[in-house]
């Protein structure tokens, strides 16, 4: 069993009967959804709120009942992976292109649990290029404004064409090298007209499940 599978299955211990669960996107959350599907087939009663069309398709395949945001008052637990995390449990997310929906769902959850393998830990965020979701209109100007904050934005491609998010937007992958103040950068980015959301998740994770020295560890904020 690899690290992604270990942490993806471990987090299922926090899911109880009757919960509304935010279902993350990506290679680690995949194992969580597969395990939840197995438990649902054995009698666990949950409803899921998916962070992407890809996750929705997997959840339906696994027999997990999905619910629309408009039909719920709250999400009990949201579970998602991370592309990078620091010692304060600040995150970079969006490598899979679902950062906007992931942030909406994490923010709506009573508890947000992050699952990540050991390779995702960093002293300071920024080694992983920061995804920023932007509207198509004026995208070149938006990119230039983002570059003024000290990075090299690159338009994410899908083959030879721009990658399009589930929300119909572009993503810029922004190489900041080291992000000294994630909280400040998050605000600066979101103040630029044309930016929809960015992949910095600051002070949002309640718990992190990861691997250190080959052992499962849990960290809390």
N, C-alpha and C positions, 0 to 999 in steps of 0.2 A: 504494500500500500504506500503510495507516494505522499509527500507532505500536503499537497492540495486536498487529496482525498481524506487524510487524517483530520485536518482542521474542518473540512467541509462536513464531515460526519459528526464530529464532536459537538458542533454548535446546535445540532438537532436536539440535544438534551434540554435546551432552553425553550423548546416549543411544547406547549401544553394543549390539551383538548379545548376546542372552542375558540382558539386564538385567530386573529386576523394577522397574517404574516406578509411582510414586504419581502419579495423574492428578488434577489440580486441577479446581476448579469456577469457572465465570464466563466473562465475555466475552473475556478474554485467553487463558485456558487452552483455550478453544474452538479457537483457531487452532493451538495446539500439538497437540491431539488430532487435528485434521484432517490436519496435516502428518505426524504419526506414522502415521495410517491409510494415507496415500499410500505411506510408506516400507515399511510392513508388506506392502502389496500388491505392492511391488517386492522383497520377500524379507527384510526386517528381522524378526528373531525376538525379540520381547519379550512380557512379560506385564504387565498393568496392574492396579493396585489403585485403584479409583475412590473419590473423596471424597464422592460423592453419587449418588443414583438418576439424576439428570439426566445426570451425567457417564458413568455406567455405560451408559445408553441410547445416548449419542453414541458411546462407544468401541465398543460392539457393532455399531452402524451402520457404523462405519469398519473393522470387521474385526479389531479388537484383541482378543486373547485376555485375558480377565479371570481373576483368581485370588482366592480367598477368603483372608482374613487367616490363618485357622487352618492353611492349607496352605503357608505360607512362613515362613522363619526371619528374613528381613530384606528391606527395600526398598533397592535400590541408590541410586536417585535419586527424589526427590519434586519435582514441578514445580507451582507454583501462583501465582496472582495475589495482589494485595494492594489493599486499599482506601486505605491510606496507609502510607508508610514514612518513617523519619527517617534522619539521617546515620549512625546506628549500626546501621542495618538492622533496627531494631525495627519491628514491623508492627501495623496494625489490619486484621483480616480478619473475614469473616462477613457482608458485605453481601448475599451470595447465600444466606445461611442455613445454610451447611454447616460452620461453624467448628469444631464438636466433632470431626467425622471428619477435617477438614483438619488439626487439631492432632495428633490421634492418628497420622495417616500421616506428617506432617512429623517428628514426634518419633521415629518408627520408622525413618526413612530415614538411610542413611549420609551422603547429601548432600541438602540442601534448597535448591533454586534458586527464587528469586522472580522473576517477570516482571511488570513494571508500566510503564505509560506515564508520560510526564513530569508529568502532572497530579497524580500520586499522591504526589509528594515534599512533605515538610513539615519545617520547622525543629523543631517539636514536634508530637507526635501529639495528636489530639483534635478537629481540625476536622471529621473524619468521625465521626459518633456511634458510640460503641463498642458493638458487639453483645454481649449477654450472654444465654446460653442458660439457661433456668430451667425447673424442673418446674412442671406445672400446679397441683399441690396447694399452697395457701398463696401463690399467685403475688402477690397484693396485698401481703402482708406482706414477701415477698422484695423486691418493688419498693421498698417504703418503706425497707428496710434499705440497699439500694443507693443510694437518694437521699441517705442520710446521709453518703455518701462525697463528695458535692459535685456531683451531676449531676441532670438531669431525665430519668428513665427513661420511655420511651414504648413501650407494647406494640405490636409490629409486627403489622400487619393484612394480610390477603389479601382484598381487597374489604371487606366489612363484618364478616368473621370474623377471629379471631386467626390469624396465620400459624403453621403447625405444621411443625416441622423433621422431617427423615427419622427422627429418634429419638423423635418424638411429643411434643416439648417446645415451649414458647413462646420467643420472643426479645424481649428488651427492648433498644431502641436508646437508649443513654445518652449525653447530651450533656455532656461534661466541659469543653468549650472548649479548654483546654490541659492536657495530662497531664504534670506535672513529673517524676514518677518512675514510668515504666511498670512496672518490676519490682515496686515496692511495691504499686501499685494492683492488679496481677495477683494478688498474694497475698491482699490484702484482700478482693477480690471472691470468690475461690474459698473463703474461709473462711466466707462467709455460707451458712447452711443453705438449700437450695433452688436455689442456683446450681450448674449442671452444669459449665459452662466459660465462659470469656470470650474475646473476640476479640483480646486482646493476645498477640502472638507475640514474646517478648523473648529475645534472644540465641539465636534458632533458625535464622535464615537464614544459610547459608554463602556464598551468592552472590546478587547482584541484577543483573538485566539490565534496563536502562531506556534512556531517550532523554534526552540533554542537548544543547541547541543543534542539534537536528536529527540528531544522530549517536548510534549505538548505543554505550553504555558498559556496562562490567561492574565491579561493586564487590564486594569480598570482606571477610569478617570475619576 
